[in-house]
């Protein structure tokens, strides 16, 4: 089931990439700097959103390759988890660096 998580990342990141999410305290990059102005909010979340879509699609592709690999299920699970953690870092870090 975790192998499908990258598609959830895409679905959650797309509204951020399209600047559809206004400043709020629930969803998006929420730091003092990003909440300081609308411009900072949309810049940080736009970057994170684009990175999220790219990371999600790449993660889905990698997970499909892992699913087809001749590996024990436990080894596949560890690789799925590594993909999700890598995707999370690829989304969060650029958004924090932009603000």
ZADO-271999 format. One record per atom (N, C-alpha, C, O, CB): x, y negated, z; residue in one letter. Coordinates in steps of 0.001 Angstrom, whole numbers, plus 524288, in hexadecimal, padded with zeros to 5 digits. Glycine has a CB too. Layout:
<sites>
XYZA;...
</sites>
This chain:
<sites>
80324804A780000X;800008000080000X;803567FB0F80000X;801EC7F72C7FD8DX;7FC6A80007804A1X;807B37FB33802B5X;80B097F691802FDX;80D497F5207FDA1X;80EF67F0B27FCC9X;80F7B7F779806E2X;80D4F7F8D77FA16X;80F8A7F7A37F4F7X;80C417F3B87F1F8X;80E307F1687EE39X;810207FC937F1C9X;807537F2DE7F37AX;803E47EF1C7F0EDX;804317E9B27F362X;801E67E6067F149X;7FE587F10C7F117X;806DF7E9187F7A5X;8073C7E4187FA62X;809577DFB47F6E5X;807897DB477F76DX;80AB47E4AD7FF28X;80D0C7E0B17F35FX;80EDA7DC6D7F008X;80A787D9B77ECF9X;80ACB7D5067EBF7X;812D87DE7B7EC44X;8066D7DC977EB82X;802147DA1E7E8BEX;7FEFF7D68A7EC5DX;7FCD17D2A37EA98X;7FE767DE447E666X;7FEC87D7CD7F166X;7FC587D4537F52EX;7FF857CF487F5A3X;7FD4F7CB087F60DX;7FBD97D7087FA90X;804AC7CFC67F58FX;8080A7CB2A7F5A7X;806E77C7A37F0F7X;806A67C2DE7F184X;80DD77CCCB7F5AFX;806397C9F77EC63X;805007C6E97E7AEX;7FFDA7C4037E878X;7FF7E7BF597E75CX;804B27CA817E2C3X;7FBE47C6C17EA5FX;7F6C17C4627EB1AX;7F6E97BFEA7EF14X;7F42F7BC027EE6DX;7F2D57C8857ECD8X;7FA087C0767F320X;7FA737BC5D7F70FX;7FDE57B7DB7F54AX;7FD147B3697F6EDX;7FC8C7BE9B7FC13X;801B67B8EE7F1FDX;805647B4E67F050X;803567B19E7EBC9X;804CD7AD117EB46X;80A7F7B7627EEC3X;800077B3CA7E88FX;7FE367B1087E3ECX;7FB7F7ABD87E52AX;7FCAF7A7F47E29AX;7FA8B7B47D7E0E6X;7F7F17AB967E8F0X;7F59C7A67B7EA2FX;7F99B7A2787EC08X;7F90079DCF7EB02X;7F1777A7237EE55X;7FDB27A43C7EEC2X;801D37A0A77F06DX;804E079EAA7EBBAX;8061A79A077EB69X;805867A3587F451X;806187A2237E818X;809077A09D7E370X;805F479CC27E01BX;8083E7996F7DD7EX;80A717A56D7E036X;800C979D317E030X;7FD6E799C57DD04X;7FBAE794E57DFF7X;7F840792107DE25X;7F8A879CC57DB2AX;7FE02793E77E47EX;7FCB478F5A7E7C8X;7F6E978F0A7E912X;7F49E78AD07E913X;7FE6078A587E515X;7F496793807EA27X;7EF07793BA7EB65X;7EDF6793A77F146X;7E9757934A7F2EBX;7ECA9798937E905X;7F211793FF7F46BX;7F15F794537FA19X;7F2F678F247FC95X;7F78B78DB17FC70X;7F4A0798EB7FC73X;7EF3B78C5F7FED6X;7F08E7876780164X;7F37D7885C80680X;7F37178CB78088BX;7EB917842D80271X;7F6037845E8088BX;7F8C3784F480D8BX;7F5137870C811C4X;7F0AC7853681260X;7FB2177FAB80F48X;7F6FD78AEA814A0X;7F3E378D56818C4X;7F79478FF381C9BX;7FC4E7901A81BBFX;7EFE87915A8167FX;7F573791F9820C6X;7F8A479488824CDX;7F82E79A6F824B6X;7F98779CFB8288FX;7F7207928E82A20X;7F64879CBC8205DX;7F5617A2548202BX;7F85F7A50381BC9X;7FA837A93E81C98X;7EFAA7A36181F90X;7F8927A2AD8173BX;7FA457A55D81278X;7FE437A20B80F99X;7FD2E79D9380E2FX;7F5907A69480EDFX;802DF7A43D80EBFX;806FE7A17A80BECX;80BB77A08D80F64X;80BFC7A275813CCX;804F779C4A809D2X;80F7279D9380D4FX;8142679C2681043X;81293797C1813F7X;8117E7936181248X;818D179A6C80C84X;81274798F781906X;810A27953981CE8X;81518793BD8208AX;815F57963482493X;80C06797798200BX;817DC78FBA81F0AX;81BF678D9C8225DX;81AB6787E58234EX;8175A785AA820AFX;8218178E4D81FD9X;81D667858782706X;81C8177FF782803X;81D9D77CCE8230CX;81ACF77918821D4X;81FFC77E0482C98X;821B577E4F82038X;8231677B6C81B76X;81EFD77C208172FX;81DA77785B81485X;8286E77D3081974X;81CF9780DE8167AX;81924781B38124EX;813D377F57813ADX;810DA77DE88102EX;8188A7878A81134X;812A177EF0818A5X;80DAD77C9281A42X;80E09776A181ABCX;80A187740E81BB5X;80BEE77EE081F6EX;812AF7747381A11X;8136C76ECE81AA3X;810C076BB48164CX;80EF37675681736X;8193476D8681AB7X;8107976DE6811A0X;80DF076B1780D4DX;80BBB76F058096BX;80D5D7738A8093DX;811D97675480A87X;8080676D368065AX;805C37709880256X;809DF7722E7FE58X;809F2776A87FC96X;8013276DDA7FF9CX;80D4B76E897FCE6X;8115676FBF7F902X;814EF774147FAEFX;81639777AB7F801X;8148C76AD87F7B7X;8168C773BE7FFD7X;819F8777CA80212X;8171F77D068025EX;819707811C80157X;81BE37762880792X;8122277CE7803C1X;80F09781B080413X;80ED9784647FEC9X;8100E789067FE55X;809797807E80601X;80D53781747FACCX;80CA8783DD7F5ADX;811DD785887F345X;81214789647F068X;809E07801D7F207X;8160B782A97F469X;81B34784347F273X;81CEE789567F4F0X;81E7378CF67F22BX;81F4677FE27F38CX;81CB8789B07FA18X;81E7778E6E7FCDCX;81B157931D7FB6FX;81D1A7975D7FA70X;81E5878D91802D0X;815F97925A7FB57X;8127D796B57FA45X;812567981C7F485X;8116879CA07F329X;80D14795767FC25X;8133A794557F122X;81397795907EB90X;81845799107EA72X;817DB79CE27E78DX;813F8790897E856X;81CBC797B97ECC6X;8216979AF17EC11X;820937A05E7EE61X;821D37A44A7EBE4X;826357984F7EE99X;81E7B7A09A7F31BX;81D7E7A5AF7F58FX;819897A8D77F273X;81A097AD9A7F202X;81B8F7A4F57FB2AX;815A07A63D7F04EX;811AC7A8F47ED3FX;813E27AB567E846X;812BF7AFD47E6FFX;80D4E7A5457EBE6X;817097A8547E579X;8197F7AA637E0B6X;81D137AEF27E214X;81D017B2FF7DF7DX;81C9F7A60C7DDD7X;820347AE3F7E62FX;823A17B28A7E7EAX;820707B7437E992X;8220C7BBB37E8ACX;827257B0C17EC76X;81BEA7B65C7EBFCX;818937BAA67EDA9X;816537BDBC7E91DX;8160E7C2887E948X;814367B8987F0F9X;814B77BAF47E512X;812A37BDA67E076X;816F27C0E07DDE3X;816267C56F7DC92X;8104E7B9AD7DC81X;81B807BE797DD2FX;81FDF7C1417DAB5X;821907C5E87DE0AX;822497CA397DC0CX;8248A7BD867D9D5X;822307C4FC7E31DX;823D77C9377E6A1X;81FBD7CD8A7E6D7X;8211C7D2257E706X;824DD7C7157EC2BX;81ACD7CC227E6D2X;816AC7D0057E6FAX;816977D3727E222X;8160B7D8357E280X;8117C7CD647E7A0X;817227D1027DD9DX;8173B7D4117D8C5X;81C127D7867D87EX;81BC87DC107D6EEX;8170A7D0707D402X;820877D54F7DA08X;825587D86D7DA18X;824F27DCDD7DE11X;826917E1437DCFFX;82A1A7D4F07DB5CX;822CA7DBAF7E2A0X;822207DFB47E6A3X;81E787E40C7E4E3X;81F687E8A07E605X;820147DD487EBA0X;81A517E2A17E223X;816B97E6967E01EX;819867EA157DC2FX;818DB7EED87DC3DX;811E47E3FE7DD92X;81CA27E7BD7D8CDX;81F8A7EAC47D4E8X;823567EE7F7D79DX;823A37F3167D637X;822867E7177D122X;8263A7EC897DB79X;829F77EFD97DE55X;827147F4467E11DX;828CE7F8C27E0FCX;82D227EC8D7E259X;822BC7F3077E39AX;81FD47F7117E663X;81DA57FB317E2B2X;81D4C7FFC37E427X;81B6C7F4A07E97FX;81C307F9B17DE00X;81A727FDA67DA33X;81EE9801497D8C3X;81E29805FE7D822X;818417FB067D53DX;823967FF0B7D83EX;82834802507D723X;82950805FF7DBB0X;82A8580A957DAE1X;82D0D7FEDD7D60CX;828E7804017E06BX;829C5807477E50CX;825B480BA07E543X;826FF810187E67AX;82992803F47EA1BX;820D580A5B7E41BX;81CA380E427E44EX;81DAB812C07E084X;81C44817387E19AX;8175B80BB47E30CX;82012811977DC29X;82129815977D835X;826498187B7D92CX;8276481C697D6A1X;8214A8131E7D2DBX;82963816897DCD3X;82E78818F57DDE9X;82DC381E327E0A5X;829E381F197E359X;831E2815517E145X;8318C821937DFE5X;83177826B57E25BX;833F6826407E7C4X;8386D827D37E898X;8346182ADA7DEECX;830F9824117EB68X;832D9823387F0B9X;82ECA8254F7F490X;82A2A825A37F34BX;833F581D527F1BCX;8308B826B97F943X;82CCA828327FD4DX;829558237A7FEB2X;82AFD81EFF7FE21X;82FAE82A488023FX;824A28247D80079X;820F58203F801B5X;8232381C83805CFX;82237817CE8057BX;81BC8822818039FX;825FD81E81809A2X;8283D81B1E80DACX;82C1F8174780B50X;82C41812B780CD4X;82AED81E68811EAX;82F4081915807A4X;8330C815A980512X;830408118E801C3X;831F180D0F80180X;836D4818E2801A6X;82BFB8131F7FF40X;828F680F617FC28X;826AE80B2B7FFB7X;826C98068A7FE6AX;8248D812307F91AX;824A580CC98042AX;8225980910807D9X;8264380502809A8X;824F68006780A21X;8202780BE880C86X;82B0C806B080AABX;82F228030980C4CX;830627FF34807EEX;8315E7FA9C808F2X;83416805FF80DEEX;830598010680329X;831707FD8C7FEB6X;82CEE7F9B67FDD6X;82DDA7F5297FC99X;83267800C77F9B2X;8281C7FB7D7FE77X;823A17F7F47FE08X;824037F39480214X;8231E7EF00800E7X;81E767FAFC7FEB9X;8255E7F51C806DCX;825DD7F14680B08X;82A467ED6C809DCX;829AA7E8BB80ABAX;826D57F40281046X;82EA87EF55807E9X;833047EBE680683X;831667E80080252X;832F67E3758027DX;837B37EF1E804A0X;82E4B7E9BF7FE94X;82C677E6387FA7DX;828FF7E1EE7FCD7X;8299D7DD5B7FB7DX;829517E9467F64FX;825767E3548004AX;822037DF74802B0X;825217DB84805EDX;8240D7D6D5805B2X;81DE67E22A80622X;828EA7DD50808E4X;82C207D9BF80C05X;82F5F7D62180888X;82FEB7D17D809A8X;82FBD7DCDC80FAEX;8317D7D84580457X;834677D505800A3X;830EF7D0F57FE12X;8328D7CC807FD47X;836EE7D8677FC79X;82C2A7D2807FCC6X;828817CECB7FA73X;827377CA6B7FE4DX;8270F7C5DA7FCCEX;8237B7D19B7F8B9X;8264E7CBC280327X;8250A7C7CD80716X;829757C3D18078FX;828787BF1F807E0X;823FF7CA6480C6DX;82E407C5A780799X;832B47C213807D6X;833067BEB3802ECX;834397BA0E8033FX;837CE7C5258088EX;831F57C1007FE69X;832327BE1D7F975X;82DEF7B9FB7F918X;82E667B6517F604X;831BD7C1DF7F4DCX;829E47BA7F7FC1DX;825A57B6AA7FC1AX;826A17B26580025X;8260F7ADC77FEEEX;820607B95B7FD2DX;828107B3CF804D3X;828887B01F80919X;82D517ACA280899X;82CE97A7E28093CX;828B67B30080E30X;831C17AEDD8077CX;836A07ABD08078AX;836917A742803ABX;837F67A2EC80536X;83B387AF5A80654X;8350B7A7FE7FEBDX;835007A3767FB2FX;8315379F227FCF3X;8329579A897FC53X;8337B7A52F7F5C1X;82CD97A07D7FF1EX;8293E79C81800FDX;82B79799608057FX;82A7F794B0805EDX;8242F79EFB8029FX;82E7579BEE808D8X;830E87992980D35X;83577795BC80B6BX;83684791A980DBFX;832CE79D0F81149X;8381D7976080759X;83C967945D8056DX;83AF878F7880275X;83DF878BBA80224X;83FEF797BF801F1X;8364D78F7780050X;8348578B137FD29X;8330E786668008EX;833EB781ED7FF06X;82FE278CB17F9D1X;830D67876A8052CX;82F1C7830C8087DX;8336A7807980B53X;8328077CC280E3DX;82B39784D080C4EX;
</sites>
